[in-house]
Every structure is written in C-alpha cells, then in structure tokens.
C-alpha cells in the first residue's frame, strides 16, 4: 500500500498531508484549499487535519455526521482565502 504525503506550510510550520487512496488529485487539491481556509481562521493543525478528513467524507463520500460537527466543518468553507 502506497502512502502519498504532501508537505505544506501551515501556520508557519511544515506539516504533511496524506492523500487518501480513494482521493483523486482534484479532490486532494480541494481538500488542501479547505485546509488553507482553516489556516486563515487560525485553527490549530491537529484540528484542521481532523476537520479536513470529515469535510472530505461529507463532500465526496456523502457521509453524515452529528449536526454540531457538520455545521462546524461547513462554517470554514465561507472563509476567504485571499
């Protein structure tokens, strides 16, 4: 099983983001953009990584979560990246 990590800068720290085997390159790029939105909102890396996985599952796998988590995840989509 191959693991594909991409290193990014998040809140001035180098972190590795795992691209899931079920995740296409386009989906991965979208998830990285979502992570950048959380960086603008100053979310710590551990939480951002966790929420990005939930975001991926909501958007691409149509998973369902408790309303509190669902709304928290979707609230970061509104953060501007510029």
C-alpha positions as CSV (number, residue, x, y, z in Angstrom):
1,X,0.0,0.0,0.0
2,X,1.5,3.3,-1.1
3,X,1.2,6.4,1.1
4,X,1.3,9.7,-0.7
5,X,2.2,12.7,1.6
6,X,2.4,16.3,0.5
7,X,4.3,18.8,2.7
8,X,2.7,22.2,3.2
9,X,3.3,25.2,5.4
10,X,0.5,25.6,7.9
11,X,0.7,28.4,10.5
12,X,4.4,28.8,9.8
13,X,5.1,25.1,10.4
14,X,5.9,22.3,7.9
15,X,3.2,19.6,8.1
16,X,2.5,16.5,6.0
17,X,-1.0,15.9,4.5
18,X,-1.9,12.4,3.5
19,X,-3.7,11.9,0.2
20,X,-6.1,9.0,0.7
21,X,-6.0,6.1,-1.8
22,X,-9.7,6.8,-2.6
23,X,-9.0,10.5,-3.1
24,X,-8.4,11.8,-6.7
25,X,-5.8,14.5,-7.3
26,X,-8.6,17.1,-7.8
27,X,-10.3,16.1,-4.6
28,X,-7.0,16.3,-2.8
29,X,-6.4,19.8,-4.2
30,X,-9.9,20.8,-3.0
31,X,-9.1,19.5,0.5
32,X,-5.8,21.4,0.6
33,X,-7.8,24.6,-0.3
34,X,-10.2,23.8,2.6
35,X,-7.2,23.4,4.9
36,X,-5.9,26.8,3.8
37,X,-9.3,28.3,4.8
38,X,-8.9,26.9,8.2
39,X,-5.4,28.3,8.4
40,X,-6.9,31.8,7.8
41,X,-9.2,31.1,10.7
42,X,-6.2,30.2,12.8
43,X,-7.3,26.6,13.5
44,X,-4.5,24.5,15.0
45,X,-3.1,21.8,12.8
46,X,-4.4,18.8,14.6
47,X,-8.0,20.1,14.5
48,X,-7.6,21.3,10.9
49,X,-6.4,17.9,9.7
50,X,-9.2,16.1,11.5
51,X,-11.9,18.5,10.1
52,X,-10.4,18.2,6.6
53,X,-11.0,14.4,6.7
54,X,-14.6,15.0,7.8
55,X,-15.0,17.6,5.1
56,X,-13.7,15.1,2.5
57,X,-16.2,12.5,3.7
58,X,-19.1,14.9,3.7
59,X,-18.4,16.2,0.2
60,X,-17.1,13.2,-1.7
61,X,-18.4,10.2,0.2
62,X,-21.7,11.6,1.2
63,X,-21.2,10.6,4.9
64,X,-23.4,12.0,7.6
65,X,-22.3,13.4,11.0
66,X,-23.9,15.0,14.0
67,X,-25.3,18.5,13.3
68,X,-22.7,20.2,15.5
69,X,-19.8,18.7,13.7
70,X,-21.4,19.1,10.3
71,X,-22.1,22.8,10.8
72,X,-18.6,23.4,12.2
73,X,-17.0,21.8,9.2
74,X,-19.1,23.7,6.7
75,X,-18.6,27.0,8.5
76,X,-14.9,27.1,7.3
77,X,-16.0,26.9,3.7
78,X,-17.1,30.6,4.0
79,X,-13.6,31.8,5.0
80,X,-12.0,33.8,2.2
81,X,-8.5,32.6,1.2
82,X,-7.3,35.9,-0.1
